[in-house]
């Protein structure tokens, strides 16, 4: 039996989802993306899971789309296969991307959909699509600009240059840089959020994607709740 293209495990109420096509450096084939989406469904539907870590097995996080599947694509395809890549961006739970080796093209876009990014010091990042005559197709033109600013994002996509980990950290492309065992560090980071509660983390993530009006409505709804009022009173009584 061949190995699964995506691995799944849960530890300390954290779901770890690993891209597992090592020979092809975790290229985003349709088969792998289907498995990835199914595993995100499993994690999201498990009420005990409060956070998800996505990572890559082998020498890379992900080297992007399977170019063999791009051959013959029409301008108006019957199947928008790129849409299925966006499952991470639709996840209601917090997602940490733990990246190493290479995060290239669609792999970098996959990382950009996460809420927090931890990278190994050996990681290289790039959006080289223009070198092949097309632009990124899964949100990089928007998400990359939000992360590092429009000018740096334009340069990264227009040049196609590889960005080394230290530079990526200094420009804000990644949130944390670690020497070793990125999965261990990712779990430790997730555990710092655990005491907040699954529901509260889901609400926080949703509101961050919404506007100020929604934020204000949710604020009053939550601050008036029994839980918030109890915690507020406890804090006041400590003073």
C-alpha positions in Angstrom: 0.0 0.0 0.0 1.3 3.4 -0.9 1.7 6.0 1.8 -1.0 8.6 2.3 -0.4 11.9 0.6 -1.4 13.7 3.9 -0.7 12.5 7.4 -3.0 13.3 10.4 -2.5 13.1 14.1 -3.9 14.8 17.2 -1.8 15.6 20.3 -2.7 17.9 23.2 -5.9 18.8 21.2 -3.8 20.1 18.3 -4.3 18.5 14.9 -1.1 18.1 13.0 -1.7 17.8 9.2 1.4 16.9 7.2 1.9 17.1 3.4 3.4 13.7 2.6 4.5 13.5 -1.0 8.2 13.6 -0.1 9.5 12.4 -3.5 7.8 15.4 -5.2 8.5 17.9 -2.5 4.8 18.0 -1.5 3.7 19.4 -4.8 0.0 20.4 -4.8 -1.5 17.7 -7.0 -5.2 17.4 -7.1 -5.0 14.2 -5.2 -2.9 15.7 -2.4 -5.2 18.8 -2.2 -8.3 16.5 -1.9 -6.7 14.7 1.0 -5.6 17.9 2.6 -9.2 19.3 2.5 -10.6 16.1 3.9 -8.2 16.2 6.8 -9.0 19.8 7.5 -12.7 18.8 7.6 -11.8 16.1 10.2 -10.0 18.5 12.4 -12.6 21.2 12.2 -15.4 18.7 13.0 -13.5 17.4 16.1 -14.8 19.4 19.0 -11.7 18.6 21.1 -9.3 20.2 18.5 -8.7 23.9 19.1 -5.9 24.5 16.6 -4.3 23.0 13.5 -0.6 22.9 12.4 0.2 22.3 8.7 3.7 21.2 7.8 5.6 19.2 5.2 7.3 15.9 5.4 10.7 15.4 3.9 13.0 18.2 2.5 10.3 20.8 1.9 7.1 22.4 3.1 5.6 22.6 -0.4 7.0 23.6 -3.9 3.6 24.7 -5.2 1.3 23.5 -8.0 1.7 20.4 -10.1 2.7 22.0 -13.4 1.8 18.8 -15.2 -1.8 19.6 -14.3 -1.5 23.1 -15.7 -0.9 21.8 -19.2 -3.9 22.5 -21.5 -5.8 24.6 -18.9 -8.3 26.9 -20.7 -9.0 30.5 -19.9 -12.5 29.5 -18.6 -12.0 26.0 -17.1 -14.9 23.8 -16.3 -13.2 22.9 -13.0 -11.5 25.6 -10.9 -9.0 23.3 -9.3 -7.2 26.2 -7.6 -10.3 27.0 -5.5 -9.8 23.7 -3.6 -6.4 25.0 -2.4 -8.2 27.7 -0.4 -9.6 25.2 2.2 -7.1 26.5 4.8 -8.3 30.1 4.4 -11.8 28.9 5.1 -10.9 27.1 8.3 -12.6 28.4 11.4 -9.9 27.2 13.7 -6.5 28.9 14.2 -3.9 27.5 11.7 -0.1 27.5 12.2 2.1 26.9 9.2 5.4 25.2 10.2 7.6 25.6 7.2 11.1 24.4 6.2 13.1 23.8 3.1 11.1 25.4 0.4 7.8 27.3 0.4 7.5 28.1 -3.3 4.7 29.4 -5.5 1.5 27.7 -4.3 3.4 26.5 -1.3 4.0 30.0 -0.2 0.4 30.8 -0.9 -0.7 27.9 1.3 1.5 29.3 4.1 0.0 32.8 3.6 -3.5 31.4 4.4 -2.3 30.4 7.9 -2.9 32.7 10.9 0.7 32.3 12.2 3.9 31.2 10.5 6.9 29.5 12.1 9.9 28.9 9.8 13.1 27.0 10.1 16.3 28.9 9.4 16.9 26.8 6.3 13.7 27.9 4.6 13.6 29.6 1.2 10.5 31.4 -0.1 9.5 32.6 -3.5 6.6 33.5 -5.8 8.2 32.6 -9.2 5.0 32.3 -11.3 5.8 35.3 -13.6 8.9 33.4 -14.7 6.5 30.9 -16.2 4.2 33.5 -17.8 1.4 33.7 -15.2 0.7 35.3 -11.9 0.0 33.6 -8.5 -3.6 32.3 -8.6 -4.4 31.5 -5.0 -4.4 34.8 -3.1 -0.7 35.8 -3.0 -1.4 39.1 -4.9 -3.6 40.1 -1.9 -2.3 38.2 1.1 1.4 38.8 0.4 0.8 42.6 0.2 -1.1 42.5 3.5 1.8 40.7 5.2 4.8 42.6 3.9 3.5 45.7 2.2 2.6 46.3 -1.4 6.1 47.3 -2.6 7.9 44.3 -1.1 5.1 42.0 -2.4 5.3 43.4 -5.9 9.1 43.0 -5.9 8.9 39.5 -4.6 6.4 38.5 -7.3 7.9 40.5 -10.1 11.5 39.3 -9.6 10.7 35.8 -8.6 13.7 35.9 -6.4 14.2 33.5 -3.5 13.9 35.0 -0.1 16.1 33.4 2.6 14.6 32.8 6.1 16.3 35.6 8.0 15.3 38.2 5.4 11.7 36.7 5.3 11.6 37.2 9.1 12.9 40.8 9.0 10.3 41.7 6.3 7.4 40.2 8.3 6.8 37.3 5.9 7.1 34.9 8.8 6.3 35.4 12.5 8.9 33.2 14.2 12.2 31.8 13.1 13.6 28.7 14.8 16.8 26.7 14.5 15.3 23.2 14.9 12.2 21.1 15.3 9.6 23.5 13.9 6.8 21.1 14.7 7.7 21.2 18.4 7.9 25.0 18.4 4.5 25.2 16.6 2.9 23.0 19.2 4.3 25.1 22.0 3.0 28.3 20.3 -0.5 26.7 19.9 -0.6 25.7 23.5 -0.2 29.3 24.6 -3.6 29.9 23.0 -5.3 26.9 24.6 -6.6 28.5 27.8 -8.6 31.0 25.8 -11.1 28.3 24.7 -12.0 26.9 21.3 -15.1 29.1 20.8 -13.3 32.3 21.7 -10.4 31.5 19.3 -12.9 30.9 16.5 -14.7 34.2 17.2 -11.4 36.1 17.3 -10.4 34.6 13.9 -13.7 35.4 12.3 -13.8 39.0 13.6 -10.2 39.6 12.3 -11.5 38.8 8.9 -14.6 41.1 9.3 -15.0 44.9 9.6 -15.1 47.2 12.6 -18.9 47.2 12.8 -18.9 43.4 13.3 -16.1 43.7 15.7 -18.1 46.2 17.9 -21.2 44.0 17.8 -19.3 40.9 18.9 -17.4 42.9 21.6 -20.6 43.9 23.3 -22.1 40.4 22.9 -19.1 38.8 24.5 -18.3 41.4 27.2 -21.9 41.1 28.5 -21.7 37.3 28.7 -21.6 35.5 32.1 -18.1 34.2 31.4 -16.7 37.6 30.7 -18.5 39.3 33.6 -17.2 36.6 35.9 -13.6 37.0 34.7 -13.8 40.8 34.9 -15.1 40.7 38.4 -12.3 38.3 39.4 -9.8 40.6 38.0 -11.2 43.7 39.8 -11.3 41.8 43.1 -7.6 41.1 42.8 -6.7 44.8 42.7 
